[in-house]
């Protein structure tokens, strides 16, 4: 069990670690959740333009399922259920946000900052879900809720400001 911040040796020790730690983004000692969220941008640029909305939704659901497995196992190996280095939850949730917001850098940047704020602050009921839902599902679910809050906030901003 590793309770300290894992390094790249841990990232590459098991495929679940590689996924849960966002292909190594979670090994960052500075704001691994933010680094993981940033990882969603190049992934989006790779997959976003080539697929329909329904296909993107299927990809995000598949990545969510993989994340439940990877975060469950990695949390066990780290000895901490929701270790801060695990950032696949941010990657997947923010990919979902990018699939919905306008394909415009200003909207995507706003989405990034709003998502990070909700992920850090965890307004109700996000924190309650985080406490009640355990394991890999719990790790992944709180970020999906933060993504939902992000989309609602951006929809309100669009309605009020534009």
C-alpha positions as CSV (number, residue, x, y, z in Angstrom):
1,X,0.0,0.0,0.0
2,X,1.2,3.5,-0.9
3,X,-0.4,6.4,0.9
4,X,2.1,9.0,-0.2
5,X,2.0,10.6,-3.6
6,X,2.7,8.0,-6.2
7,X,5.4,8.4,-8.8
8,X,5.7,7.2,-12.4
9,X,6.9,3.7,-11.2
10,X,3.5,3.3,-9.6
11,X,1.7,4.7,-12.7
12,X,3.3,2.0,-15.0
13,X,3.1,-0.9,-12.5
14,X,-0.5,-1.8,-13.5
15,X,-2.9,-0.8,-16.4
16,X,-5.5,0.3,-13.8
17,X,-2.9,2.7,-12.3
18,X,-2.1,4.1,-15.7
19,X,-5.8,4.8,-16.3
20,X,-6.7,6.0,-12.8
21,X,-3.7,8.4,-12.7
22,X,-4.7,9.9,-16.1
23,X,-1.8,8.4,-18.1
24,X,0.6,9.9,-15.6
25,X,-1.0,13.3,-15.1
26,X,-1.9,12.3,-11.5
27,X,1.8,11.9,-10.8
28,X,2.1,15.7,-10.8
29,X,2.8,16.9,-7.3
30,X,1.1,20.2,-8.1
31,X,-2.7,20.1,-8.6
32,X,-3.1,16.6,-10.1
33,X,-6.8,17.1,-10.5
34,X,-6.3,20.2,-12.5
35,X,-3.6,18.5,-14.6
36,X,-6.0,15.7,-15.2
37,X,-8.7,18.1,-16.3
38,X,-6.3,19.7,-18.7
39,X,-5.6,16.2,-20.2
40,X,-9.2,16.2,-21.4
41,X,-8.4,18.9,-23.9
42,X,-6.0,17.0,-26.2
43,X,-8.2,13.9,-25.8
44,X,-11.2,16.0,-26.9
45,X,-9.2,17.4,-29.9
46,X,-8.4,13.8,-30.9
47,X,-11.9,12.3,-30.5
48,X,-14.4,15.2,-30.6
49,X,-14.4,16.1,-34.3
50,X,-14.6,12.6,-35.6
51,X,-17.7,11.3,-33.9
52,X,-21.4,12.2,-33.6
53,X,-22.9,13.3,-30.3
54,X,-24.3,9.8,-29.6
55,X,-20.9,8.2,-30.3
56,X,-19.2,10.7,-28.0
57,X,-21.8,9.9,-25.3
58,X,-21.0,6.1,-25.7
59,X,-17.3,6.8,-25.5
60,X,-17.7,8.8,-22.3
61,X,-19.9,6.1,-20.8
62,X,-17.3,3.5,-21.7
63,X,-14.5,5.6,-20.2
64,X,-16.6,6.1,-17.1
65,X,-17.0,2.3,-16.7
66,X,-13.3,1.8,-17.2
67,X,-12.7,4.5,-14.6
68,X,-14.8,2.7,-12.0
69,X,-12.7,-0.4,-12.4
70,X,-9.4,1.5,-12.5
71,X,-10.1,3.8,-9.6
72,X,-11.4,0.9,-7.5
73,X,-8.3,-1.2,-7.9
74,X,-5.9,1.8,-7.8
75,X,-7.5,3.0,-4.6
76,X,-7.0,-0.4,-3.0
77,X,-3.4,-0.4,-4.1
78,X,-2.8,3.1,-2.8
79,X,-4.6,2.3,0.5
80,X,-6.8,5.3,0.0
81,X,-10.2,5.1,-1.7
82,X,-10.1,8.5,-3.4
83,X,-6.4,9.4,-3.5
84,X,-5.7,12.9,-4.9
85,X,-3.5,11.5,-7.6
86,X,-6.3,9.6,-9.2
87,X,-7.6,12.1,-11.9
88,X,-9.3,9.9,-14.5
89,X,-12.6,11.0,-12.9
90,X,-11.8,14.6,-13.9
91,X,-10.7,13.6,-17.4
92,X,-13.9,11.7,-18.1
93,X,-16.3,14.2,-16.5
94,X,-14.6,17.1,-18.3
95,X,-14.7,15.2,-21.7
96,X,-18.5,15.1,-21.1
97,X,-18.6,18.8,-20.5
98,X,-16.5,19.5,-23.7
99,X,-19.0,17.3,-25.6
100,X,-21.8,19.7,-24.7
101,X,-20.3,23.2,-24.6
102,X,-19.9,25.2,-27.8
103,X,-16.8,24.4,-29.7
104,X,-15.3,27.8,-28.9
105,X,-12.1,28.4,-26.9
106,X,-13.8,31.0,-24.7
107,X,-16.6,28.6,-23.7
108,X,-14.2,25.7,-23.2
109,X,-12.0,27.9,-21.0
110,X,-15.0,29.1,-19.0
111,X,-16.1,25.5,-18.7
112,X,-12.6,24.5,-17.4
113,X,-12.7,27.1,-14.6
114,X,-16.3,26.5,-13.6
115,X,-15.7,22.7,-13.5
116,X,-12.6,23.0,-11.4
117,X,-14.4,25.3,-9.0
118,X,-17.3,22.8,-8.6
119,X,-14.9,19.9,-8.3
120,X,-12.9,21.6,-5.5
121,X,-15.8,23.2,-3.6
122,X,-18.2,20.2,-4.0
123,X,-21.5,21.9,-3.2
124,X,-24.5,19.9,-2.1
125,X,-25.2,17.1,-2.9
126,X,-21.8,16.4,-4.4
127,X,-20.0,16.1,-1.0
128,X,-22.9,13.9,0.3
129,X,-22.5,11.5,-2.7
130,X,-18.7,11.5,-2.1
131,X,-19.3,10.3,1.5
132,X,-22.0,7.8,0.7
133,X,-20.9,6.2,-2.5
134,X,-17.7,4.2,-2.0
135,X,-15.1,2.6,-4.3
136,X,-14.5,3.4,-7.9
137,X,-18.1,4.4,-8.5
138,X,-17.9,7.0,-5.8
139,X,-14.6,8.4,-7.2
140,X,-16.1,8.8,-10.6
141,X,-19.6,9.9,-9.6
142,X,-18.7,13.1,-7.7
143,X,-17.0,14.5,-10.8
144,X,-19.9,13.7,-13.0
145,X,-22.1,15.7,-10.6
146,X,-19.6,18.6,-10.8
147,X,-19.8,18.4,-14.6
148,X,-23.6,18.6,-14.4
149,X,-23.3,21.7,-12.2
150,X,-20.9,23.2,-14.7
151,X,-23.3,22.7,-17.6
152,X,-26.2,24.2,-15.7
153,X,-24.1,27.2,-14.7
154,X,-22.9,27.7,-18.2
155,X,-26.4,27.4,-19.6
156,X,-27.6,30.0,-17.1
157,X,-24.7,32.3,-18.0
158,X,-25.5,31.9,-21.7
159,X,-29.1,32.7,-21.2
160,X,-28.5,35.7,-19.0
161,X,-25.4,37.2,-20.8
162,X,-26.2,36.4,-24.4
